[in-house]
């Protein structure tokens, strides 16, 4: 269930900041996947 959105400027700004922070966290996670994969394969001895 999605809760009702508050129309006040404070809540809208907070929602925008949270969305931007979530996108940045996802970008960092995606950027780290190749590094973690190579590290895992190197540790196991496949490379």
C-alpha positions as CSV (number, residue, x, y, z in Angstrom):
1,X,0.0,0.0,0.0
2,X,1.3,3.4,-0.9
3,X,0.7,6.1,1.6
4,X,-0.8,9.4,0.6
5,X,1.7,12.1,-0.5
6,X,1.8,15.3,1.4
7,X,1.6,18.3,-0.9
8,X,3.8,20.6,1.3
9,X,7.2,21.8,-0.2
10,X,9.2,20.2,2.7
11,X,7.9,16.7,2.0
12,X,8.3,17.1,-1.8
13,X,11.9,18.2,-1.3
14,X,12.6,15.3,1.1
15,X,11.1,12.8,-1.4
16,X,13.3,14.2,-4.2
17,X,16.4,14.0,-2.1
18,X,15.6,10.4,-1.0
19,X,15.1,9.4,-4.7
20,X,18.4,11.0,-5.7
21,X,20.2,9.3,-2.9
22,X,18.7,5.9,-3.8
23,X,19.8,6.4,-7.4
24,X,23.4,7.2,-6.3
25,X,23.5,4.2,-4.0
26,X,22.4,1.9,-6.9
27,X,25.0,3.4,-9.2
28,X,27.8,2.8,-6.7
29,X,26.5,-0.8,-6.2
30,X,26.5,-1.4,-10.0
31,X,30.0,0.1,-10.3
32,X,31.4,-2.3,-7.6
33,X,30.0,-5.5,-9.1
34,X,32.9,-6.0,-11.6
35,X,35.5,-5.4,-8.9
36,X,33.8,-7.8,-6.4
37,X,33.5,-10.4,-9.2
38,X,37.1,-10.2,-10.1
39,X,38.2,-10.3,-6.5
40,X,36.0,-13.4,-5.9
41,X,37.4,-15.2,-8.9
42,X,41.0,-14.3,-8.0
43,X,40.5,-15.5,-4.4
44,X,39.0,-18.8,-5.6
45,X,41.9,-19.2,-8.1
46,X,40.0,-19.1,-11.4
47,X,42.0,-16.2,-12.8
